[in-house]
Amino acid sequence: MKFFVNTLAGFSILLSSFVLPINVFAEDLYKLPFNHSIDIKKVRALTRSKPEKLLSVIEAMGIDVQLYKSGKELNPMYSGLKYADQALIQVGEFEKSYEGRFLSKSNPEYQLKKDVIILKDNALPYTLIHEVMHSMLSSHPTIDFDFLVKFKTFQFRQRKTYNENFYNLLIPQWREDILSAQEAVIPLVYGSIQNIQSQEAIIEKILAKEISKSSPYYQELRRLKGLRFGEMRINNAIDVFNEVHGAIQSGKDAIIHLREGLDKKELTQDGPYNLNHIDTNVYVRRSDAMLSELLKVKDEILKLKKFYAEKI
């Protein structure tokens, strides 16, 4: 049996525990982890098109490709495309380190009439196809920002509690602050990983299979970088899971430990400190509900890891 272990929080994945179809690549419609599915015929319309036809195929899909100045030699394939204006670059949060970025018209922040890809003017067509494939996968347009905001609050409250004074958990308001931050982030974990890490891994895995050495789009270094990037994204998803899961579990354990200390008269409480048996049971019950909700996320990460390990 093969194991994948992320050492940050001991998240162990037993690859043989979950069964996906014998060959997920066997059907035209791929059923994929995190509730994704993709029509391989649409992918092959891109990967099997002639280079001179690729932009026309993308345009027919309702996607507008706009360029970003790389400061390097223009890829002649993109000579007929316009450059994105600064307003779009800013609202799309395109950074210099990016090769391309897909902007969905369904995201109200962008106020777009059609899907747009911002692409570095020297980018490989392989990367362009990658960005187009984002339009084929499930996504929640606004969840990334919501998750980022709530995750930062979650992290801040975790650090504040354990860095300042562990015994502050005896204060009812501190406990509520911790629980409310955790409960705010829990419903967004699945959607965030579905939007970001799982999409990147799925796309790179499929492209590694569909763009063979005989393809005009094949580039060995880009393929290897893409596969490494996909694996890194899966590991990042595991890290996110571990951080959230670990915080909830450790908070639950801490409350139980504090209550036991009070029962044994090893600790005393007065003033703002108040943790009775009812409070303890409520905290544990709310923690268990969150841990239960995270099981779905763990299951999908397991499936994603197994999918990624499948032989091409």
BELSULTA-V114333 format. One record per backbone hydrogen bond with DSSP energy under -0.5 kcal/mol. NH is the residue of the N-H (numbers start at 1). CO is the residue of the C=O. If there is no record, write none. Layout:
BEGIN
NH_CO ; NH_CO
END
This chain:
BEGIN
4_13 ; 6_4 ; 6_11 ; 7_5 ; 9_6 ; 10_6 ; 11_6 ; 12_10 ; 13_4 ; 14_12 ; 15_2 ; 15_13 ; 17_14 ; 18_15 ; 20_18 ; 24_21 ; 26_23 ; 27_24 ; 30_28 ; 30_38 ; 32_30 ; 32_36 ; 36_32 ; 36_33 ; 38_30 ; 40_28 ; 40_38 ; 42_39 ; 43_39 ; 44_40 ; 45_41 ; 46_42 ; 46_43 ; 47_43 ; 48_44 ; 49_46 ; 53_50 ; 54_50 ; 54_51 ; 55_51 ; 57_53 ; 58_54 ; 59_55 ; 60_56 ; 61_57 ; 61_58 ; 62_59 ; 63_58 ; 64_115 ; 65_63 ; 66_64 ; 66_117 ; 67_82 ; 68_119 ; 75_121 ; 76_74 ; 78_75 ; 79_76 ; 81_78 ; 84_67 ; 89_85 ; 90_86 ; 91_87 ; 92_88 ; 93_90 ; 94_89 ; 98_95 ; 101_118 ; 103_116 ; 104_102 ; 107_104 ; 108_106 ; 110_107 ; 111_107 ; 115_62 ; 116_103 ; 117_64 ; 118_101 ; 119_66 ; 119_117 ; 120_99 ; 121_68 ; 123_120 ; 127_124 ; 128_124 ; 129_125 ; 130_126 ; 131_127 ; 132_128 ; 133_129 ; 134_130 ; 134_131 ; 135_132 ; 136_133 ; 137_134 ; 141_139 ; 143_140 ; 144_140 ; 146_142 ; 147_143 ; 148_144 ; 149_145 ; 150_146 ; 151_147 ; 152_148 ; 153_149 ; 154_150 ; 155_151 ; 156_152 ; 157_153 ; 158_154 ; 159_155 ; 160_156 ; 161_157 ; 162_158 ; 163_159 ; 164_160 ; 165_161 ; 168_165 ; 169_166 ; 170_167 ; 171_168 ; 172_170 ; 172_272 ; 174_171 ; 175_171 ; 176_172 ; 177_173 ; 178_174 ; 179_175 ; 180_176 ; 181_177 ; 182_178 ; 183_179 ; 184_180 ; 185_181 ; 186_182 ; 187_183 ; 188_185 ; 189_185 ; 189_186 ; 190_186 ; 192_188 ; 193_189 ; 194_190 ; 195_191 ; 196_192 ; 198_193 ; 200_196 ; 201_197 ; 202_198 ; 203_199 ; 204_200 ; 205_201 ; 206_202 ; 207_203 ; 208_204 ; 209_205 ; 210_206 ; 211_207 ; 212_210 ; 215_212 ; 218_215 ; 223_219 ; 224_220 ; 225_221 ; 226_222 ; 227_223 ; 228_224 ; 229_225 ; 230_226 ; 231_227 ; 232_228 ; 233_229 ; 234_230 ; 235_231 ; 236_232 ; 237_233 ; 238_234 ; 239_235 ; 240_236 ; 241_237 ; 242_238 ; 243_239 ; 244_240 ; 245_241 ; 246_242 ; 247_243 ; 248_244 ; 249_245 ; 250_246 ; 251_247 ; 252_248 ; 253_249 ; 254_250 ; 255_251 ; 256_252 ; 257_253 ; 258_254 ; 259_255 ; 260_256 ; 261_257 ; 262_258 ; 263_259 ; 264_260 ; 265_262 ; 266_261 ; 267_261 ; 273_270 ; 274_170 ; 280_276 ; 281_277 ; 282_278 ; 283_279 ; 284_280 ; 285_281 ; 286_282 ; 287_283 ; 288_284 ; 289_285 ; 290_286 ; 291_287 ; 292_288 ; 293_289 ; 294_290 ; 295_291 ; 295_292 ; 296_293 ; 297_293 ; 298_294 ; 299_295 ; 300_296 ; 301_297 ; 302_298 ; 303_299 ; 304_300 ; 305_301 ; 306_302 ; 307_303 ; 308_304 ; 309_305 ; 310_306 ; 310_307
END
